[in-house]
Amino acid sequence: TWGEERIANELKLKLGIRISPRTVGKYLRTGGPVRTPDPKQRWLTFVRNHAQVITACDFFVVITATFRTLYVFVIMELGSRRILHHNVTAHPTAEWTAQQFREALPGGHAYRFLIHDRDRIFSRELDKEVTALGVQVLRTPVQAPKANSLCERFGGMLCRECLDFLIPFNGRHLKSILNTRIAHFNHARP
């Protein structure tokens, strides 16, 4: 209720801090009281409660020995952190991605949710096709990589533990590397 000018004058008079009234106004306009969400309704709680029926997907970029860019597409089950499906392509399209979802989520699956980021490849039409498979699409918020953290972490682990030491020659070689690494990830990791 004091206003920008009065707060700036009080800071100067009592604390010796010289500050512009415009700077004070910038901090006054940040909004009302900070609302803390109900802990029962947080994103992490939702993921923990529904982990067995949530899948997450992401694309990772791999550079080959001939400097071609290949894209690795991965679908992961969050409950067991098992990789359900993976594939490699040089030119990802929405049609190609929809086909990967059809292969990974056949009829009679138990999955209810799919988490993906806001990449352009995940178009509204693709989301409609995934919804037709019986899976509700959950897009991550803008600039929130932690919302799809398990898939992001898998991609980082794949690069750090494998692809930083082994450069694939082509797509077929990359698929062979991924088959070995994902079999280890699904069955032999703690």
N, CA and C atoms as an extended XYZ file, in Angstrom:
570
Properties=species:S:1:pos:R:3:atomname:S:1:resname:S:1:resid:I:1 pbc="F F F"
N         0.814       -1.209        0.000 N   THR     1
C         0.000        0.000        0.000 CA  THR     1
C         0.849        1.262        0.000 C   THR     1
N         2.144        1.153        0.225 N   TRP     2
C         3.008        2.335        0.277 CA  TRP     2
C         3.265        2.912       -1.105 C   TRP     2
N         3.466        2.090       -2.090 N   GLY     3
C         3.813        2.575       -3.417 CA  GLY     3
C         5.315        2.561       -3.636 C   GLY     3
N         5.702        2.683       -4.896 N   GLU     4
C         7.103        2.564       -5.288 CA  GLU     4
C         7.971        3.673       -4.699 C   GLU     4
N         7.494        4.910       -4.812 N   GLU     5
C         8.283        6.066       -4.369 CA  GLU     5
C         8.548        6.016       -2.870 C   GLU     5
N         7.531        5.718       -2.093 N   ARG     6
C         7.688        5.712       -0.639 CA  ARG     6
C         8.636        4.600       -0.188 C   ARG     6
N         8.518        3.424       -0.801 N   ILE     7
C         9.415        2.309       -0.433 CA  ILE     7
C        10.857        2.664       -0.768 C   ILE     7
N        11.087        3.263       -1.944 N   ALA     8
C        12.443        3.657       -2.333 CA  ALA     8
C        13.007        4.693       -1.364 C   ALA     8
N        12.190        5.678       -0.943 N   ASN     9
C        12.646        6.699        0.004 CA  ASN     9
C        12.935        6.106        1.379 C   ASN     9
N        12.102        5.158        1.836 N   GLU    10
C        12.336        4.522        3.131 CA  GLU    10
C        13.641        3.714        3.116 C   GLU    10
N        13.905        3.007        2.022 N   LEU    11
C        15.155        2.242        1.916 CA  LEU    11
C        16.359        3.176        1.958 C   LEU    11
N        16.257        4.333        1.307 N   LYS    12
C        17.366        5.294        1.292 CA  LYS    12
C        17.550        5.919        2.670 C   LYS    12
N        16.451        6.328        3.300 N   LEU    13
C        16.518        7.028        4.569 CA  LEU    13
C        16.967        6.130        5.712 C   LEU    13
N        16.376        4.946        5.838 N   LYS    14
C        16.621        4.107        7.015 CA  LYS    14
C        17.771        3.118        6.849 C   LYS    14
N        17.981        2.633        5.609 N   LEU    15
C        19.038        1.637        5.409 CA  LEU    15
C        20.198        2.152        4.573 C   LEU    15
N        20.029        3.306        3.978 N   GLY    16
C        21.100        3.868        3.159 CA  GLY    16
C        21.240        3.197        1.807 C   GLY    16
N        20.218        2.512        1.368 N   ILE    17
C        20.245        1.812        0.076 CA  ILE    17
C        19.575        2.703       -0.958 C   ILE    17
N        20.342        3.125       -1.958 N   ARG    18
C        19.791        3.948       -3.029 CA  ARG    18
C        19.266        3.034       -4.118 C   ARG    18
N        17.986        3.161       -4.386 N   ILE    19
C        17.343        2.319       -5.383 CA  ILE    19
C        16.277        3.132       -6.096 C   ILE    19
N        16.097        2.872       -7.349 N   SER    20
C        15.126        3.589       -8.153 CA  SER    20
C        13.708        3.112       -7.836 C   SER    20
N        12.730        4.030       -7.850 N   PRO    21
C        11.333        3.587       -7.664 CA  PRO    21
C        10.885        2.597       -8.737 C   PRO    21
N        11.452        2.705       -9.945 N   ARG    22
C        11.105        1.739      -10.999 CA  ARG    22
C        11.578        0.340      -10.639 C   ARG    22
N        12.734        0.223      -10.012 N   THR    23
C        13.231       -1.084       -9.579 CA  THR    23
C        12.319       -1.668       -8.512 C   THR    23
N        11.876       -0.827       -7.584 N   VAL    24
C        10.938       -1.281       -6.569 CA  VAL    24
C         9.654       -1.770       -7.236 C   VAL    24
N         9.180       -1.009       -8.232 N   GLY    25
C         7.961       -1.395       -8.945 CA  GLY    25
C         8.094       -2.725       -9.656 C   GLY    25
N         9.294       -2.998      -10.167 N   LYS    26
C         9.519       -4.281      -10.847 CA  LYS    26
C         9.292       -5.455       -9.890 C   LYS    26
N         9.720       -5.288       -8.652 N   TYR    27
C         9.554       -6.377       -7.682 CA  TYR    27
C         8.158       -6.398       -7.077 C   TYR    27
N         7.466       -5.273       -7.083 N   LEU    28
C         6.094       -5.263       -6.589 CA  LEU    28
C         5.138       -5.946       -7.557 C   LEU    28
N         5.463       -5.951       -8.842 N   ARG    29
C         4.571       -6.509       -9.856 CA  ARG    29
C         4.737       -8.014      -10.043 C   ARG    29
N         5.518       -8.666       -9.232 N   THR    30
C         5.752      -10.096       -9.442 CA  THR    30
C         4.547      -10.939       -9.119 C   THR    30
N         3.523      -10.371       -8.556 N   GLY    31
C         2.310      -11.139       -8.286 CA  GLY    31
C         2.006      -11.175       -6.816 C   GLY    31
N         0.918      -11.800       -6.523 N   GLY    32
C         0.439      -11.878       -5.148 CA  GLY    32
C         1.215      -12.892       -4.348 C   GLY    32
N         0.579      -13.424       -3.338 N   PRO    33
C         1.264      -14.402       -2.486 CA  PRO    33
C         1.586      -15.676       -3.269 C   PRO    33
N         2.698      -16.265       -2.906 N   VAL    34
C         3.139      -17.486       -3.574 CA  VAL    34
C         2.282      -18.639       -3.088 C   VAL    34
N         1.678      -19.336       -4.021 N   ARG    35
C         0.807      -20.449       -3.674 CA  ARG    35
C         1.615      -21.729       -3.718 C   ARG    35
N         1.617      -22.455       -2.622 N   THR    36
C         2.286      -23.752       -2.610 CA  THR    36
C         1.236      -24.807       -2.935 C   THR    36
N         1.502      -25.622       -3.954 N   PRO    37
C         0.507      -26.616       -4.340 CA  PRO    37
C         0.362      -27.706       -3.283 C   PRO    37
N        -0.784      -28.314       -3.300 N   ASP    38
C        -1.057      -29.422       -2.402 CA  ASP    38
C        -0.091      -30.557       -2.731 C   ASP    38
N         0.680      -31.057       -1.744 N   PRO    39
C         1.666      -32.100       -2.042 CA  PRO    39
C         1.061      -33.361       -2.650 C   PRO    39
N        -0.225      -33.594       -2.422 N   LYS    40
C        -0.854      -34.784       -2.987 CA  LYS    40
C        -1.071      -34.649       -4.486 C   LYS    40
N        -1.021      -33.416       -5.005 N   GLN    41
C        -1.328      -33.179       -6.407 CA  GLN    41
C        -0.105      -32.819       -7.238 C   GLN    41
N         1.066      -33.028       -6.770 N   ARG    42
C         2.269      -32.669       -7.515 CA  ARG    42
C         2.539      -33.684       -8.613 C   ARG    42
N         3.352      -33.251       -9.585 N   TRP    43
C         3.695      -34.083      -10.734 CA  TRP    43
C         4.399      -35.353      -10.291 C   TRP    43
N         5.337      -35.235       -9.378 N   LEU    44
C         6.085      -36.407       -8.918 CA  LEU    44
C         5.156      -37.424       -8.261 C   LEU    44
N         4.175      -36.954       -7.522 N   THR    45
C         3.207      -37.862       -6.894 CA  THR    45
C         2.384      -38.579       -7.947 C   THR    45
N         1.966      -37.833       -8.977 N   PHE    46
C         1.207      -38.450      -10.066 CA  PHE    46
C         2.035      -39.544      -10.741 C   PHE    46
N         3.298      -39.238      -11.033 N   VAL    47
C         4.156      -40.222      -11.707 CA  VAL    47
C         4.363      -41.445      -10.828 C   VAL    47
N         4.578      -41.254       -9.530 N   ARG    48
C         4.771      -42.399       -8.633 CA  ARG    48
C         3.518      -43.261       -8.538 C   ARG    48
N         2.358      -42.620       -8.492 N   ASN    49
C         1.108      -43.368       -8.346 CA  ASN    49
C         0.735      -44.138       -9.605 C   ASN    49
N         1.115      -43.632      -10.764 N   HIS    50
C         0.709      -44.241      -12.026 CA  HIS    50
C         1.893      -44.801      -12.818 C   HIS    50
N         3.024      -45.009      -12.196 N   ALA    51
C         4.239      -45.390      -12.912 CA  ALA    51
C         4.083      -46.668      -13.731 C   ALA    51
N         3.291      -47.612      -13.264 N   GLN    52
C         3.153      -48.882      -13.979 CA  GLN    52
C         2.385      -48.739      -15.287 C   GLN    52
N         1.641      -47.663      -15.450 N   VAL    53
C         0.840      -47.491      -16.665 CA  VAL    53
C         1.293      -46.288      -17.484 C   VAL    53
N         2.466      -45.723      -17.159 N   ILE    54
C         2.983      -44.567      -17.893 CA  ILE    54
C         4.161      -45.002      -18.750 C   ILE    54
N         4.160      -44.542      -19.989 N   THR    55
C         5.314      -44.690      -20.866 CA  THR    55
C         5.826      -43.294      -21.191 C   THR    55
N         7.104      -43.207      -21.486 N   ALA    56
C         7.720      -41.942      -21.870 CA  ALA    56
C         8.554      -42.183      -23.110 C   ALA    56
N         8.666      -41.164      -23.948 N   CYS    57
C         9.450      -41.320      -25.164 CA  CYS    57
C        10.289      -40.076      -25.409 C   CYS    57
N        11.353      -40.263      -26.176 N   ASP    58
C        12.213      -39.142      -26.511 CA  ASP    58
C        13.086      -39.509      -27.702 C   ASP    58
N        13.591      -38.486      -28.370 N   PHE    59
C        14.553      -38.637      -29.450 CA  PHE    59
C        15.929      -38.224      -28.946 C   PHE    59
N        16.967      -38.937      -29.412 N   PHE    60
C        18.345      -38.594      -29.115 CA  PHE    60
C        19.101      -38.507      -30.424 C   PHE    60
N        20.060      -37.623      -30.483 N   VAL    61
C        20.843      -37.413      -31.698 CA  VAL    61
C        22.178      -38.129      -31.541 C   VAL    61
N        22.582      -38.856      -32.594 N   VAL    62
C        23.867      -39.545      -32.622 CA  VAL    62
C        24.560      -39.180      -33.929 C   VAL    62
N        25.832      -38.852      -33.856 N   ILE    63
C        26.625      -38.530      -35.041 CA  ILE    63
C        27.477      -39.753      -35.387 C   ILE    63
N        27.446      -40.157      -36.654 N   THR    64
C        28.191      -41.346      -37.082 CA  THR    64
C        29.624      -40.978      -37.435 C   THR    64
N        30.409      -41.999      -37.791 N   ALA    65
C        31.803      -41.788      -38.179 CA  ALA    65
C        31.902      -41.002      -39.487 C   ALA    65
N        30.871      -41.052      -40.313 N   THR    66
C        30.854      -40.288      -41.571 CA  THR    66
C        30.133      -38.954      -41.401 C   THR    66
N        29.931      -38.529      -40.165 N   PHE    67
C        29.306      -37.253      -39.799 CA  PHE    67
C        27.854      -37.136      -40.255 C   PHE    67
N        27.164      -38.260      -40.356 N   ARG    68
C        25.721      -38.235      -40.599 CA  ARG    68
C        25.016      -38.147      -39.256 C   ARG    68
N        23.901      -37.469      -39.243 N   THR    69
C        23.107      -37.350      -38.030 CA  THR    69
C        22.010      -38.405      -38.051 C   THR    69
N        21.985      -39.228      -37.015 N   LEU    70
C        20.943      -40.237      -36.859 CA  LEU    70
C        20.155      -39.921      -35.594 C   LEU    70
N        18.882      -40.260      -35.627 N   TYR    71
C        18.002      -40.013      -34.501 CA  TYR    71
C        17.576      -41.344      -33.901 C   TYR    71
N        17.755      -41.462      -32.606 N   VAL    72
C        17.350      -42.661      -31.873 CA  VAL    72
C        16.046      -42.330      -31.154 C   VAL    72
N        15.031      -43.143      -31.386 N   PHE    73
C        13.736      -42.974      -30.732 CA  PHE    73
C        13.579      -44.083      -29.706 C   PHE    73
N        13.226      -43.706      -28.482 N   VAL    74
C        13.128      -44.659      -27.381 CA  VAL    74
C        11.788      -44.484      -26.683 C   VAL    74
N        11.128      -45.606      -26.374 N   ILE    75
C         9.924      -45.609      -25.551 CA  ILE    75
C        10.231      -46.427      -24.307 C   ILE    75
N        10.013      -45.815      -23.139 N   MET    76
C        10.371      -46.428      -21.867 CA  MET    76
C         9.133      -46.560      -20.972 C   MET    76
N         9.037      -47.687      -20.281 N   GLU    77
C         8.009      -47.856      -19.251 CA  GLU    77
C         8.568      -47.295      -17.956 C   GLU    77
N         7.858      -46.379      -17.323 N   LEU    78
C         8.400      -45.710      -16.145 CA  LEU    78
C         8.409      -46.584      -14.904 C   LEU    78
N         7.446      -47.486      -14.764 N   GLY    79
C         7.374      -48.315      -13.561 CA  GLY    79
C         8.590      -49.197      -13.390 C   GLY    79
N         8.984      -49.889      -14.433 N   SER    80
C        10.131      -50.787      -14.360 CA  SER    80
C        11.385      -50.177      -14.980 C   SER    80
N        11.236      -49.020      -15.596 N   ARG    81
C        12.310      -48.341      -16.329 CA  ARG    81
C        12.898      -49.239      -17.414 C   ARG    81
N        12.035      -50.016      -18.002 N   ARG    82
C        12.420      -50.932      -19.072 CA  ARG    82
C        12.189      -50.246      -20.405 C   ARG    82
N        13.090      -50.445      -21.348 N   ILE    83
C        12.924      -49.892      -22.687 CA  ILE    83
C        11.984      -50.815      -23.450 C   ILE    83
N        10.822      -50.295      -23.841 N   LEU    84
C         9.836      -51.096      -24.571 CA  LEU    84
C        10.173      -51.188      -26.048 C   LEU    84
N        10.672      -50.098      -26.604 N   HIS    85
C        10.892      -50.046      -28.047 CA  HIS    85
C        11.966      -49.010      -28.350 C   HIS    85
N        12.749      -49.287      -29.361 N   HIS    86
C        13.723      -48.311      -29.850 CA  HIS    86
C        13.926      -48.529      -31.339 C   HIS    86
N        14.291      -47.459      -32.021 N   ASN    87
C        14.580      -47.551      -33.447 CA  ASN    87
C        15.438      -46.367      -33.843 C   ASN    87
N        16.026      -46.458      -35.024 N   VAL    88
C        16.946      -45.446      -35.530 CA  VAL    88
C        16.480      -45.005      -36.902 C   VAL    88
N        16.574      -43.699      -37.158 N   THR    89
C        16.249      -43.168      -38.478 CA  THR    89
C        17.114      -41.951      -38.759 C   THR    89
N        17.299      -41.686      -40.040 N   ALA    90
C        18.038      -40.482      -40.438 CA  ALA    90
C        17.096      -39.300      -40.605 C   ALA    90
N        15.821      -39.580      -40.895 N   HIS    91
C        14.837      -38.524      -41.133 CA  HIS    91
C        13.551      -38.832      -40.377 C   HIS    91
N        13.440      -38.406      -39.118 N   PRO    92
C        12.213      -38.693      -38.359 CA  PRO    92
C        11.051      -37.846      -38.862 C   PRO    92
N         9.935      -38.481      -39.056 N   THR    93
C         8.712      -37.787      -39.448 CA  THR    93
C         7.610      -38.204      -38.489 C   THR    93
N         6.495      -37.511      -38.559 N   ALA    94
C         5.361      -37.854      -37.700 CA  ALA    94
C         4.806      -39.225      -38.064 C   ALA    94
N         4.797      -39.559      -39.360 N   GLU    95
C         4.296      -40.873      -39.787 CA  GLU    95
C         5.195      -41.989      -39.261 C   GLU    95
N         6.507      -41.795      -39.365 N   TRP    96
C         7.451      -42.789      -38.872 CA  TRP    96
C         7.280      -42.972      -37.364 C   TRP    96
N         7.124      -41.869      -36.635 N   THR    97
C         6.962      -41.930      -35.185 CA  THR    97
C         5.652      -42.619      -34.809 C   THR    97
N         4.588      -42.348      -35.558 N   ALA    98
C         3.306      -43.016      -35.303 CA  ALA    98
C         3.439      -44.519      -35.494 C   ALA    98
N         4.192      -44.933      -36.508 N   GLN    99
C         4.416      -46.364      -36.741 CA  GLN    99
C         5.178      -46.982      -35.568 C   GLN    99
N         6.118      -46.245      -34.984 N   GLN   100
C         6.869      -46.760      -33.835 CA  GLN   100
C         5.935      -46.963      -32.635 C   GLN   100
N         4.989      -46.048      -32.467 N   PHE   101
C         4.014      -46.210      -31.380 CA  PHE   101
C         3.118      -47.417      -31.628 C   PHE   101
N         2.714      -47.637      -32.884 N   ARG   102
C         1.879      -48.808      -33.193 CA  ARG   102
C         2.633      -50.105      -32.915 C   ARG   102
N         3.935      -50.128      -33.190 N   GLU   103
C         4.735      -51.325      -32.921 CA  GLU   103
C         4.958      -51.524      -31.421 C   GLU   103
N         5.142      -50.435      -30.682 N   ALA   104
C         5.461      -50.551      -29.259 CA  ALA   104
C         4.232      -50.796      -28.395 C   ALA   104
N         3.083      -50.295      -28.826 N   LEU   105
C         1.860      -50.409      -28.027 CA  LEU   105
C         0.808      -51.189      -28.797 C   LEU   105
N         0.963      -52.516      -28.892 N   PRO   106
C        -0.020      -53.307      -29.629 CA  PRO   106
C        -1.347      -53.360      -28.878 C   PRO   106
N        -2.352      -53.903      -29.520 N   GLY   107
C        -3.669      -54.026      -28.890 CA  GLY   107
C        -3.594      -54.807      -27.597 C   GLY   107
N        -4.367      -54.397      -26.602 N   GLY   108
C        -4.394      -55.096      -25.323 CA  GLY   108
C        -3.308      -54.671      -24.358 C   GLY   108
N        -2.627      -53.586      -24.633 N   HIS   109
C        -1.583      -53.120      -23.713 CA  HIS   109
C        -2.219      -52.517      -22.464 C   HIS   109
N        -1.429      -52.398      -21.398 N   ALA   110
C        -1.942      -51.898      -20.125 CA  ALA   110
C        -1.603      -50.435      -19.882 C   ALA   110
N        -0.997      -49.780      -20.844 N   TYR   111
C        -0.521      -48.417      -20.629 CA  TYR   111
C        -1.646      -47.406      -20.848 C   TYR   111
N        -1.681      -46.397      -19.962 N   ARG   112
C        -2.743      -45.386      -20.039 CA  ARG   112
C        -2.221      -44.004      -20.382 C   ARG   112
N        -0.944      -43.720      -20.117 N   PHE   113
C        -0.390      -42.386      -20.323 CA  PHE   113
C         0.916      -42.461      -21.099 C   PHE   113
N         1.175      -41.427      -21.887 N   LEU   114
C         2.440      -41.280      -22.611 CA  LEU   114
C         2.951      -39.872      -22.368 C   LEU   114
N         4.195      -39.762      -21.905 N   ILE   115
C         4.823      -38.466      -21.681 CA  ILE   115
C         5.791      -38.207      -22.833 C   ILE   115
N         5.676      -37.048      -23.441 N   HIS   116
C         6.680      -36.621      -24.415 CA  HIS   116
C         6.854      -35.124      -24.339 C   HIS   116
N         7.975      -34.648      -24.883 N   ASP   117
C         8.248      -33.222      -24.825 CA  ASP   117
C         7.522      -32.487      -25.949 C   ASP   117
N         7.842      -31.237      -26.123 N   ARG   118
C         7.147      -30.402      -27.094 CA  ARG   118
C         7.926      -30.279      -28.399 C   ARG   118
N         8.610      -31.324      -28.781 N   ASP   119
C         9.319      -31.340      -30.051 CA  ASP   119
C         8.312      -31.225      -31.191 C   ASP   119
N         8.730      -30.618      -32.293 N   ARG   120
C         7.813      -30.415      -33.417 CA  ARG   120
C         7.333      -31.728      -34.023 C   ARG   120
N         8.097      -32.774      -33.861 N   ILE   121
C         7.704      -34.055      -34.453 CA  ILE   121
C         6.445      -34.610      -33.786 C   ILE   121
N         6.220      -34.247      -32.517 N   PHE   122
C         5.031      -34.702      -31.797 CA  PHE   122
C         3.888      -33.729      -32.079 C   PHE   122
N         3.334      -33.826      -33.254 N   SER   123
C         2.274      -32.912      -33.687 CA  SER   123
C         0.931      -33.302      -33.066 C   SER   123
N        -0.060      -32.462      -33.268 N   ARG   124
C        -1.411      -32.747      -32.769 CA  ARG   124
C        -1.981      -33.991      -33.449 C   ARG   124
N        -1.679      -34.164      -34.743 N   GLU   125
C        -2.167      -35.345      -35.463 CA  GLU   125
C        -1.552      -36.622      -34.888 C   GLU   125
N        -0.277      -36.556      -34.548 N   LEU   126
C         0.383      -37.713      -33.945 CA  LEU   126
C        -0.237      -38.016      -32.581 C   LEU   126
N        -0.513      -36.970      -31.813 N   ASP   127
C        -1.151      -37.174      -30.514 CA  ASP   127
C        -2.531      -37.816      -30.669 C   ASP   127
N        -3.253      -37.447      -31.709 N   LYS   128
C        -4.569      -38.051      -31.959 CA  LYS   128
C        -4.428      -39.534      -32.298 C   LYS   128
N        -3.399      -39.884      -33.075 N   GLU   129
C        -3.169      -41.297      -33.409 CA  GLU   129
C        -2.807      -42.099      -32.162 C   GLU   129
N        -2.002      -41.512      -31.290 N   VAL   130
C        -1.630      -42.203      -30.049 CA  VAL   130
C        -2.851      -42.341      -29.147 C   VAL   130
N        -3.689      -41.317      -29.101 N   THR   131
C        -4.918      -41.385      -28.313 CA  THR   131
C        -5.840      -42.477      -28.846 C   THR   131
N        -5.847      -42.670      -30.170 N   ALA   132
C        -6.658      -43.738      -30.762 CA  ALA   132
C        -6.158      -45.125      -30.334 C   ALA   132
N        -4.893      -45.211      -29.924 N   LEU   133
C        -4.360      -46.478      -29.414 CA  LEU   133
C        -4.781      -46.723      -27.962 C   LEU   133
N        -5.495      -45.774      -27.359 N   GLY   134
C        -5.962      -45.933      -25.989 CA  GLY   134
C        -5.021      -45.362      -24.954 C   GLY   134
N        -4.166      -44.446      -25.355 N   VAL   135
C        -3.180      -43.867      -24.457 CA  VAL   135
C        -3.386      -42.353      -24.415 C   VAL   135
N        -3.482      -41.798      -23.209 N   GLN   136
C        -3.631      -40.353      -23.065 CA  GLN   136
C        -2.255      -39.701      -23.128 C   GLN   136
N        -2.109      -38.649      -23.944 N   VAL   137
C        -0.829      -37.974      -24.139 CA  VAL   137
C        -0.679      -36.861      -23.108 C   VAL   137
N         0.465      -36.856      -22.431 N   LEU   138
C         0.809      -35.802      -21.478 CA  LEU   138
C         2.045      -35.092      -22.012 C   LEU   138
N         1.882      -33.848      -22.442 N   ARG   139
C         3.024      -33.062      -22.922 CA  ARG   139
C         3.725      -32.432      -21.722 C   ARG   139
N         5.039      -32.411      -21.769 N   THR   140
C         5.778      -31.782      -20.680 CA  THR   140
C         5.637      -30.271      -20.783 C   THR   140
N         5.733      -29.570      -19.664 N   PRO   141
C         5.681      -28.111      -19.727 CA  PRO   141
C         6.873      -27.557      -20.505 C   PRO   141
N         6.745      -26.316      -20.934 N   VAL   142
C         7.810      -25.663      -21.697 CA  VAL   142
C         9.045      -25.515      -20.820 C   VAL   142
N        10.198      -25.847      -21.365 N   GLN   143
C        11.500      -25.744      -20.705 CA  GLN   143
C        11.512      -26.448      -19.345 C   GLN   143
N        10.977      -27.656      -19.301 N   ALA   144
C        10.961      -28.441      -18.067 CA  ALA   144
C        11.479      -29.842      -18.352 C   ALA   144
N        12.797      -30.012      -18.521 N   PRO   145
C        13.323      -31.345      -18.833 CA  PRO   145
C        13.136      -32.352      -17.708 C   PRO   145
N        12.916      -31.883      -16.482 N   LYS   146
C        12.715      -32.811      -15.368 CA  LYS   146
C        11.373      -33.525      -15.449 C   LYS   146
N        10.452      -33.017      -16.255 N   ALA   147
C         9.145      -33.660      -16.379 CA  ALA   147
C         9.255      -34.995      -17.118 C   ALA   147
N        10.278      -35.149      -17.924 N   ASN   148
C        10.531      -36.411      -18.624 CA  ASN   148
C        11.941      -36.875      -18.252 C   ASN   148
N        12.245      -36.802      -16.978 N   SER   149
C        13.620      -36.988      -16.522 CA  SER   149
C        14.169      -38.385      -16.755 C   SER   149
N        13.342      -39.415      -16.633 N   LEU   150
C        13.865      -40.774      -16.771 CA  LEU   150
C        14.319      -41.050      -18.198 C   LEU   150
N        13.557      -40.580      -19.168 N   CYS   151
C        13.957      -40.762      -20.565 CA  CYS   151
C        15.179      -39.909      -20.888 C   CYS   151
N        15.202      -38.683      -20.388 N   GLU   152
C        16.357      -37.814      -20.600 CA  GLU   152
C        17.607      -38.421      -19.967 C   GLU   152
N        17.434      -38.992      -18.786 N   ARG   153
C        18.562      -39.610      -18.090 CA  ARG   153
C        19.074      -40.828      -18.855 C   ARG   153
N        18.158      -41.603      -19.423 N   PHE   154
C        18.586      -42.753      -20.211 CA  PHE   154
C        19.424      -42.300      -21.405 C   PHE   154
N        18.983      -41.234      -22.087 N   GLY   155
C        19.746      -40.724      -23.227 CA  GLY   155
C        21.125      -40.245      -22.817 C   GLY   155
N        21.207      -39.557      -21.674 N   GLY   156
C        22.509      -39.117      -21.176 CA  GLY   156
C        23.393      -40.283      -20.807 C   GLY   156
N        22.810      -41.304      -20.167 N   MET   157
C        23.577      -42.493      -19.793 CA  MET   157
C        24.077      -43.221      -21.032 C   MET   157
N        23.227      -43.295      -22.045 N   LEU   158
C        23.613      -43.961      -23.286 CA  LEU   158
C        24.820      -43.276      -23.911 C   LEU   158
N        24.803      -41.958      -23.909 N   CYS   159
C        25.940      -41.213      -24.471 CA  CYS   159
C        27.176      -41.352      -23.604 C   CYS   159
N        27.042      -41.155      -22.298 N   ARG   160
C        28.199      -41.177      -21.406 CA  ARG   160
C        28.855      -42.539      -21.330 C   ARG   160
N        28.062      -43.597      -21.246 N   GLU   161
C        28.618      -44.923      -21.016 CA  GLU   161
C        28.927      -45.688      -22.296 C   GLU   161
N        28.358      -45.273      -23.412 N   CYS   162
C        28.516      -46.077      -24.620 CA  CYS   162
C        28.976      -45.253      -25.814 C   CYS   162
N        28.178      -44.289      -26.217 N   LEU   163
C        28.427      -43.597      -27.484 CA  LEU   163
C        29.552      -42.572      -27.420 C   LEU   163
N        30.007      -42.215      -26.229 N   ASP   164
C        31.184      -41.354      -26.132 CA  ASP   164
C        32.464      -42.132      -26.409 C   ASP   164
N        32.404      -43.453      -26.316 N   PHE   165
C        33.582      -44.294      -26.513 CA  PHE   165
C        33.526      -45.098      -27.803 C   PHE   165
N        32.371      -45.171      -28.419 N   LEU   166
C        32.184      -46.000      -29.593 CA  LEU   166
C        31.396      -45.204      -30.630 C   LEU   166
N        31.992      -44.934      -31.765 N   ILE   167
C        31.324      -44.146      -32.796 CA  ILE   167
C        30.758      -45.105      -33.838 C   ILE   167
N        29.441      -45.070      -34.053 N   PRO   168
C        28.844      -45.985      -35.035 CA  PRO   168
C        29.193      -45.569      -36.464 C   PRO   168
N        29.290      -46.573      -37.352 N   PHE   169
C        29.583      -46.305      -38.761 CA  PHE   169
C        28.347      -45.857      -39.518 C   PHE   169
N        27.215      -46.520      -39.222 N   ASN   170
C        25.975      -46.217      -39.943 CA  ASN   170
C        24.784      -46.616      -39.060 C   ASN   170
N        23.595      -46.536      -39.616 N   GLY   171
C        22.392      -46.853      -38.861 CA  GLY   171
C        22.328      -48.293      -38.396 C   GLY   171
N        22.753      -49.217      -39.261 N   ARG   172
C        22.722      -50.639      -38.889 CA  ARG   172
C        23.685      -50.920      -37.738 C   ARG   172
N        24.855      -50.299      -37.781 N   HIS   173
C        25.822      -50.473      -36.701 CA  HIS   173
C        25.282      -49.869      -35.397 C   HIS   173
N        24.629      -48.718      -35.487 N   LEU   174
C        24.040      -48.093      -34.305 CA  LEU   174
C        22.939      -48.961      -33.714 C   LEU   174
N        22.113      -49.574      -34.569 N   LYS   175
C        21.072      -50.475      -34.066 CA  LYS   175
C        21.682      -51.660      -33.326 C   LYS   175
N        22.769      -52.190      -33.850 N   SER   176
C        23.450      -53.310      -33.200 CA  SER   176
C        23.977      -52.890      -31.827 C   SER   176
N        24.578      -51.717      -31.754 N   ILE   177
C        25.080      -51.198      -30.476 CA  ILE   177
C        23.918      -51.020      -29.494 C   ILE   177
N        22.822      -50.431      -29.974 N   LEU   178
C        21.667      -50.194      -29.112 CA  LEU   178
C        21.037      -51.487      -28.628 C   LEU   178
N        20.948      -52.486      -29.503 N   ASN   179
C        20.378      -53.775      -29.085 CA  ASN   179
C        21.164      -54.365      -27.923 C   ASN   179
N        22.483      -54.319      -28.004 N   THR   180
C        23.329      -54.854      -26.942 CA  THR   180
C        23.188      -54.041      -25.665 C   THR   180
N        23.247      -52.730      -25.814 N   ARG   181
C        23.200      -51.858      -24.637 CA  ARG   181
C        21.833      -51.901      -23.951 C   ARG   181
N        20.761      -51.919      -24.735 N   ILE   182
C        19.421      -51.934      -24.151 CA  ILE   182
C        19.112      -53.291      -23.531 C   ILE   182
N        19.628      -54.377      -24.121 N   ALA   183
C        19.460      -55.692      -23.484 CA  ALA   183
C        20.148      -55.695      -22.108 C   ALA   183
N        21.322      -55.093      -22.030 N   HIS   184
C        21.992      -54.962      -20.733 CA  HIS   184
C        21.172      -54.074      -19.786 C   HIS   184
N        20.670      -52.963      -20.297 N   PHE   185
C        19.900      -52.034      -19.464 CA  PHE   185
C        18.626      -52.690      -18.951 C   PHE   185
N        17.944      -53.458      -19.780 N   ASN   186
C        16.676      -54.079      -19.374 CA  ASN   186
C        16.849      -55.267      -18.437 C   ASN   186
N        17.956      -56.002      -18.557 N   HIS   187
C        18.056      -57.271      -17.828 CA  HIS   187
C        19.201      -57.361      -16.823 C   HIS   187
N        20.298      -56.670      -17.040 N   ALA   188
C        21.457      -56.893      -16.197 CA  ALA   188
C        21.758      -55.750      -15.237 C   ALA   188
N        21.122      -54.624      -15.374 N   ARG   189
C        21.433      -53.519      -14.462 CA  ARG   189
C        20.773      -53.750      -13.111 C   ARG   189
N        21.323      -53.136      -12.058 N   PRO   190
C        20.720      -53.316      -10.721 CA  PRO   190
C        19.364      -52.649      -10.623 C   PRO   190
